[in-house]
Amino acid sequence: MPKWLFVTLLIALPLLLGAIHPILFVLALAGVLIANPMIWKYRKNKYFNGEEFQGLRAQIASVVAEHNEVVNYVAEIRGQGAFELGASSTGQYAHLANFENTSNWNYQRDRNVAEYAPHVHNASLQVVRNASMDPIKYLMKYFEIKANQETLVDVQRVAEDISRLEEAVANVQRREAEIVTMINPPAFILQRYADEFWSLVGVHLSPITVPYPKYKFQYVSAGGNSGQTVSIDLNTPTLDALSETLVQKIRWAKSAAGQRALMTARLRGWIKDRDRHTCQNPACGVSVAVEPNLLLEVDHIVPVSKGGLSEPDNLQTLCWRCNRTKGARMPA
């Protein structure tokens, strides 16, 4: 039952009947509590079995099918993607030792405990503070991210996989919001029966999020009384900055990896704008004007692996289906 009605009955009915007899107070209270879930279930079944819901579900079947295909594509990107770069060597053998604090003042100590992991660098307080002001420099220095061709290839591989996954996950979320808008179920349906709603509509919800690698600079005092941490997420802006820094250091932007380094989020957005957010495959030509939730990607016409450059003339916008089909093949 609606919340306002439930609260009203929960307060008023027991009080009214309780004034007649104490036992009636208990019976009325129990009756309201038992009836509430039964009423919710009745309303839910009535809605799901109603002609309006069944009709809308049939009308959006094609939208749901497209959504589920994109969800599967997101899983492909996540499964094939690479999301790791360098690592810190501090504490790499910490697991071989057993630590025990035998101080009589143990309750005052170890309030901050050092964390040992490949993505955590335990350092002095000054290094931690410097990392907060110059994160790219310190990320490269302490996580063994060398300024060479192999590193730049790795950075661009991670950047491309994360960018594609970011856009695909956001696309799935927009599609789910559109489906909710198209059906417009009562609020209590999504609040109480969301799983059943999506199941009946036929939507496969994606649990996938973007697994941003998180790198930490950590300081913990000897007694554990104080600690400070600087975290750096390898998201698209961070990876773009890292790529640009590497290109400046190694100075060979005409190489394949150097060309990949030019593929920033800014350039991908510019290419899509230039192509009017339309798939450039002549056999397709689908655009966001027709499909507002279309998932578009930027493709190298001549693949980088075949010598293609990240220049506007060699870049095109493709829908996710055409880009997956083309892969790293040369143009016909």
Secondary structure, DSSP 8 states (H G I E B T S, - for coil): --HHHHHHHHHHHHHHHHTT-HHHHHHHHHHHHHHHHHHHHHHHHHHHTSHHHHHHHHHTHHHHHHHHHHHHHHHHHHHH---------TTTTGGGS------TTGGGS-SS-----TTEEE--HHHHHHHHHSHHHHHHHHTT--SSHHHHHHHHHHHHHHHHHHHHHHHHHHHHHHHHHHH---HHHHHH-HHHHHHHHT-----------EEEEEEE-TTSS-EEEEEEE--HHHHHHHHHHHHHHH--TTSHHHHHHT--HHHHHHHHHHTTTB---TTT--BTTT-TT--EEEEESS-GGGT--SSGGGEEEEEHHHHHHHTT----
